[in-house]
Amino acid sequence: MKLIEVNTPELAQEFLMLQVRMYKNDPNYIRPLDKDIDNVFDPKKNKLLRDGEAIRWILQDDKGKSIGRVAAFVNKKTMNAAEQPTGGMGFFDCINDQEAANMLLDACREWLKERGMEAMDGPINLGERDKWWGVLIDGFHQPTYCMPYNFPYYQQLLENYGFQLYFKQYTYYRTVHDDIPEKYKVKAEKVLADENYHFRHLDKKNLQKYTNDFREVYNKGWAKHEGVKPMTEAQAAAIMKQLKPILDERIMWFAYYNNEPVGFFIAIPELNQLFKYANGKLDLWGKVKFIFHRWRGACKTMYGIVFGITPEHQGKGVEAAMIVEAGKLVINNPSIPYYDLQMNWIGDFNPKMMRLVEQIGGRIYKTHATYRYLFDRTKEFTRARIIH
């Protein structure tokens, strides 16, 4: 077997196509957009490469056939967030062969060691946790946009190598017609009867206001999480700018108490249900396909990207009340095509958020795992800290 560094456009294309060939017979596989992968490794697109580093490899067998790929990262902004300097491994794909997997993972380990790292997390992304993060270990359904999909045997390859579970992240599921559990329905009705609370969906005409409200709630409820920093005005504006072309204002909801924002539920159309027709290419023809399939109502799934309630309003039923209000608009409205909702990326280190989603009838649908590998094998391993 031979390990080849990706350092030409042709090898970068092979890095993409290797996965496409591996999964061509898997009915649940949806090819990612090429640009979404390429942008991770483009310093013009990924600002983290201005200070950080990334490398890619392809593994070939003795006949020159590509049988695996992997990337390694150093993120200067997060490498010292753990007890030891920690780098990343990601975009791991491999045939079901432990020797081949070990060769790929060894390359990552040695490259990271040379840069002063003492551990590696993986599979992860050189970027935010909401994209290309974790390995799928349960619930092998079609992937949502920018979420990893892989064969079940990947878990064994990684654990055999010595990776240990750092945390699990769950994707929850419910249909728009599912009832809220009875005990939470009572709480929701109490909140809805309180004239101090009110709920409304985003209005594109007043996007700046909702951007500010989103940032305010996020910083109160999320910035205390490990590895999550307070969101700046510029970051909030960039998120909304990115969402604007595909957002559906009817499925982005906000909760207010005495006119102060206290909660939000941000969902978008599940883009993979449209991008799967583009075969990885969002060129002119790919865009035509996207527009056509969105027009014909091919997207039946809402994709919950972030959900938050400020700490002082948690446990009161605000989240359930917000879903009840949203349901009045979405259910039985023929102009709104959605049938179900997937709520992405809720870590097992955040039991409060897990309870929050379960309160609105969500159930675990997929499980991804993020592993950590300590280079010093005598060092005590600890899992991600629970957020209380």
C-alpha positions, 0 to 999 in steps of 0.5 A: 500500500502507498500513501499519497499526499493530495497536492495537485488538482487531480489528486484533490478530485480523486479525494472526492471521487474515492468516496463516490465510488465506495458508496455507489451501491448504497441507497442511503448515500447522498453525494456531498457538493464538491465545493463544500469539501473543497472549501474546507481546504481552500485558504481563500474560503476557510479562514482557519487556514490563515493560522492553522494547517491541513493536509490530505492523503489518499491510500492506494493498494499495490495495483494503484487503486484508491482504497482510503483517504483522510485529512489532518488539521491543526486549528490554532483557535481550539488546539489548546482548549483540551487538557493537552494540545489536540489536533484533528483527523477527518474525512476518513474513508476506508475499505474494511481493512484494519491495516489500511485504516491504521496506515491512514491514521498513523499518518495523521498521528505522526503529522500532528506530533510533528506540530506539537499535538499530544492528541487527535479528535476525529473524525472532525472538520477544520471548522464549526461542529455543525459540518462533517463532524463525527462518525455515524454509529447508529441510524444509517439513514440518508444524511442531512446536509453537510453531515457525515455518512459512512459504513457501519464498520468504521466504528470498529476500525477507529476503536480497534486503532485505539480511539476512545469515545469523547462524546456522542451527538444525536440527531432527533426526529419528529413528524409535524403531526406528532403530539407533544408529550402530555406533561409538556403540553400542560406546560405549553398551554400555561405559557401560551396563556401568559400574556407576557409571552408571545411567539412569531416567525422570522420576517425577511423584511426585518432580518436585522432585528431577528439577527440581533435577537438570535445572537442575544439568545445564543450568547446567553444560552450557548456561549458557556459550552466548551469550545463555543465562544460568544457570537459577534455581530459580524458572525451573526450577520454572516450566518443569516446572510448564508441562510438567506437564499434558502431560508423559509421564514415560516419555520424560523421561530422566536419566543419573547417575554415582555418583548425581550427575546428568550428563545429561538428555533431555526430550521431550514429546508433539508437541502440534501433532499434537493442536492441529491439530484445535483450529483455533487455539482452546483453548476448551472445545470445543478442549480436548475435541478435544485430550483426545479425540485424545490418548486415541485415540493421534493423537500418534505423535511425541515432541518433544525440547525439550532434551538435555544432557550435562555437559562432563566426561561428553561424548564417552563415549557417555552420550547413546547409552546413555541412548537405549538404556535409553529404547528398552527401555521405548518400543519394542514397548510397545503402551501407548506410542504413539510412532513417531518423535522430532523434536529441536528447535533445535540451532544450527550454532554448536554442533557438539558438540551436533550430533555428540551428536544424530548419535551417537544416530542423528539426521539433519537434518530441518528447517533454520531460519535466523536473520538479522541486518541491520546498519543501518550497511551499511559495518560488517563482518558476523560470524556467531554465534561457534562454541561450542568 
